[in-house]
Amino acid sequence: MIDLRSDTLTKPSKGMMEAMMKAPLGDDVFKEDPTLLELQSKLAAMFGMEAGLFFPSGVMCNQMAIKCHTNPMDEIICDELSHIYNAENGGWAIHSGVSIKLLKGDRGRFTSEDVLNSINPKVDWMPNTKLVCAENTVNKGGGSIWNFEELKKIGETCSANGLKYHLDGARLFNALAETNQQPTDYGRIFDSISICFSKGLGCPIGSVLLGDEEFIARARKWRKAFGGGMRQAGILAAACIYALENNLPLIKEDHRRAKTIGAYLVNASFVKYLYPVESNIVLFEIIDSLNNDGFLQLLAEQGIRAVPFGKNTIRMVTHLDFDDAQLNQVKQGLNAINELIREQIAE
Ligand SMILES: Cc1ncc(COP(=O)(O)O)c(C=O)c1O
């Protein structure tokens, strides 16, 4: 089976496992794990930010950022497609006691004007607008990439209005691979950034939250309160360092393969609409006479797995464990379905 359900499905490579086995370790609750300290400072330096903190998951990173930027009764601003809103079990309400204002952006990307228009007046009965969260690339937008100038303008709007600015950068390296910006460009405009290693970078576990020293010190205290203090976590950090050194350049290959799948789909008989393929996510609507379950079954018969992603919408994600030979098999499988549906339509 060729598994394109998510880029989180990758297994650590032999090289990565060897790096994990060799990592010098210590107890991170005592701040004594040299490999973890190395990862945190390496990533902070890469983004030109003061400090970093390791987390087991991207969700925990995002939730901790919300927790450390807000107080109960504050409000956060997110796009309606954001992972924070759609896929974190409403954690903002549970952990931080804040409300959320949703923006209707273009495939997850809103504007500085949208933000400005969403800031609540300072009155007793309205939550205090405190934090803006952007996501790059946008998962539910089909891997859409932000225009950096707009992100910058939003940053200026945040500064002018006393708002904090967080980036869910679970797939930021995918965006960086396709644009001219450097990680430090992002470090300059955001108050905090979460980076995932368990997606395009192919690690089994791990996310890092970046911010200034004071913010990260608070996040460290809250992480402990949430039960997220880890001991010899350098074994995981070693995989992340390996990924930074070896897997980063391969992200472009994932994008090439996703765009090739897009090219197979664009005129296929079963496709109603193909979202622009900008990174490693391929999102498409299927024609009204089909449905998700039936279409996923057709794919499965061709040895391909994908996920339903909304009404009559399918998502495929390319990743490190998907190669050109498998890409060719996907081409053949999609061709076979194309012929089948074309014949059914003609009948
Ligand atoms: C955009 C985005 N943010 C955050 C996450 C959460 O990451 P994790 O599964 O490591 O908690 C995901 C997971 O797919 C994601 O797509």
The ligand as a MOL file (V3000), in Angstrom:
LIG
                    3D

  0  0  0     0  0            999 V3000
M  V30 BEGIN CTAB
M  V30 COUNTS 16 16 0 0 0
M  V30 BEGIN ATOM
M  V30 1 C -0.7560 22.7420 10.8770 0
M  V30 2 C -0.5850 21.7870 12.0090 0
M  V30 3 N -0.3250 22.2580 13.2320 0
M  V30 4 C -0.1700 21.4570 14.2830 0
M  V30 5 C -0.2680 20.0890 14.1420 0
M  V30 6 C -0.1510 19.2380 15.3650 0
M  V30 7 O 0.9360 18.4100 15.3700 0
M  V30 8 P 0.9800 17.0940 16.3060 0
M  V30 9 O 0.2370 16.0480 15.5720 0
M  V30 10 O 2.4410 16.8260 16.4380 0
M  V30 11 O 0.3670 17.4480 17.6010 0
M  V30 12 C -0.5480 19.5300 12.8970 0
M  V30 13 C -0.6900 18.0750 12.7310 0
M  V30 14 O -0.9290 17.5490 11.6940 0
M  V30 15 C -0.7300 20.4130 11.7930 0
M  V30 16 O -1.0330 19.9540 10.5820 0
M  V30 END ATOM
M  V30 BEGIN BOND
M  V30 1 1 1 2
M  V30 2 1 2 3
M  V30 3 2 2 15
M  V30 4 2 3 4
M  V30 5 1 4 5
M  V30 6 1 5 6
M  V30 7 2 5 12
M  V30 8 1 6 7
M  V30 9 1 7 8
M  V30 10 2 8 9
M  V30 11 1 8 10
M  V30 12 1 8 11
M  V30 13 1 12 13
M  V30 14 1 12 15
M  V30 15 2 13 14
M  V30 16 1 15 16
M  V30 END BOND
M  V30 END CTAB
M  END
